[in-house]
Amino acid sequence: MPAYEINYRHDDGSLTAKIETHCASDKEAKILAHAMRVDGARQIEVWREDVLIYARPETRARMISPAVEIRPGL
C-alpha cells in the first residue's frame, strides 16, 4: 500500500498536525483526512510520497505553481 502524509494547517500556513499512514487508494486517504480532522485546522493537504494529491480549501492547490518544488511536511 502507498504511504501518505496528511497535513493540517492554520490559516497562516503553519503546521497544526501531521499524520503518516498507509492507505489502499488516494480516495481512502482523502476520506481519512476528513475523518481525522484536527480542531483549529483550516487547511488539509494529502500527499502520496512527494505528490500533492488533495488540498482543501481547493484554492490552495490552485495557488501552487507547478514550477515550485514542494516537499511534504514543510
Protein Blocks (a to p, Z undefined) as FASTA:
>chain_A
ZZdddddddfkopafbdcddddfbfklmmmmmmmmocehiabdcddehjacfbdcdfklm
mmpcfkbccdehZZ
